[in-house]
Amino acid sequence: MPHDVQIRPTQLADLPSLVTCLNAVFEERRFLAFTAAIPAPEAIAYHAANITSGHPHFVAVDGNVVVGLCDVVPAAMPRIEGQRHCATLGMLLAPAYRGQGIGERLIRAALAACSGRWDRIQLNVYSHNERAHALYRKVGFVEEGRRVGAWQLDGLTSDIIDMVYRTR
Ligand SMILES: CC(C)(COP(=O)(O)OP(=O)(O)OC[C@H]1O[C@@H](n2cnc3c(N)ncnc32)[C@H](O)[C@@H]1OP(=O)(O)O)[C@@H](O)C(=O)NCCC(=O)NCCS
């Protein structure tokens, strides 16, 4: 059982450990859009840009090791004026740290940091990912639509569920 997992804003020095955590979850091929590791320099550059832009970015750390993350980024590029009130949330935990309430602590920290920045926090989740779906509903996300059978991989077919959290 892991102990003393802290939730805090991500620092640039966390990024190598964060990318190790992230890529391992991509390689599970079950929960996230990407299904293969991203080259570390590319992933580090992406997250560093989001942190330096001031977008909400939180990690769960066990000592100095990143065991989870939750980040929120604008849903569209700035020139798309009609979506400036919308952001997209992503999150994950390393397998050994799931099912212990750490995800709830992470997402609540990230959502608190969204207040006053965006009106709509959006995400999508695969229907087989019951734990994530339950967590999102628990913290206030509501379902807006469902693309039936839109996810198909490794012999499993699922719906893609679109969800939103309204900050006001
Ligand atoms: C999704 C994830 C972030 C959730 O974090 P977590 O810490 O494991 O979740 P929690 O322990 O806070 O549990 C969330 C809720 O789901 C419930 N839950 C767990 N397994 C469940 C299941 N199979 N079916 C329904 N609910 C379930 C829990 O009971 C809990 O509700 P409760 O607090 O009311 O009891 C984490 O499991 C994870 O990283 N999974 C892999 C990556 C991923 O799916 N990312 C999100 C992609 S959309």
The ligand as a Gaussian input file, in Angstrom:
#p B3LYP/6-31G(d) Opt

LIG

0 1
 C       -9.357000       7.079000     -13.479000
 C       -8.440000       7.282000     -12.279000
 C       -7.720000       8.604000     -12.429000
 C       -9.342000       7.325000     -11.036000
 O       -8.561000       7.583000      -9.904000
 P       -8.627000       6.593000      -8.644000
 O       -7.854000       7.198000      -7.546000
 O       -8.252000       5.233000      -9.100000
 O      -10.161000       6.661000      -8.316000
 P      -10.788000       6.731000      -6.882000
 O      -10.094000       5.749000      -5.965000
 O      -10.867000       8.179000      -6.449000
 O      -12.229000       6.132000      -7.194000
 C      -13.174000       6.819000      -7.920000
 C      -14.553000       6.245000      -7.645000
 O      -14.796000       5.161000      -8.551000
 C      -15.357000       4.065000      -7.838000
 N      -14.986000       2.852000      -8.563000
 C      -13.845000       2.163000      -8.527000
 N      -13.900000       1.121000      -9.370000
 C      -15.119000       1.156000      -9.942000
 C      -15.792000       0.346000     -10.891000
 N      -15.211000      -0.730000     -11.454000
 N      -17.057000       0.682000     -11.246000
 C      -17.669000       1.756000     -10.710000
 N      -17.067000       2.566000      -9.792000
 C      -15.820000       2.256000      -9.415000
 C      -14.717000       4.165000      -6.492000
 O      -15.479000       3.449000      -5.541000
 C      -14.718000       5.654000      -6.254000
 O      -15.952000       6.103000      -5.771000
 P      -16.151000       6.333000      -4.184000
 O      -15.072000       7.281000      -3.759000
 O      -17.515000       6.940000      -4.111000
 O      -16.039000       5.003000      -3.565000
 C       -7.396000       6.135000     -12.160000
 O       -8.054000       4.931000     -11.826000
 C       -6.566000       5.965000     -13.405000
 O       -5.576000       6.626000     -13.580000
 N       -6.955000       5.046000     -14.307000
 C       -6.186000       4.783000     -15.526000
 C       -6.046000       6.022000     -16.435000
 C       -7.389000       6.627000     -16.731000
 O       -8.394000       5.950000     -16.821000
 N       -7.417000       7.974000     -16.890000
 C       -8.653000       8.683000     -17.188000
 C       -8.991000       8.568000     -18.629000
 S      -10.557000       9.341000     -19.015000

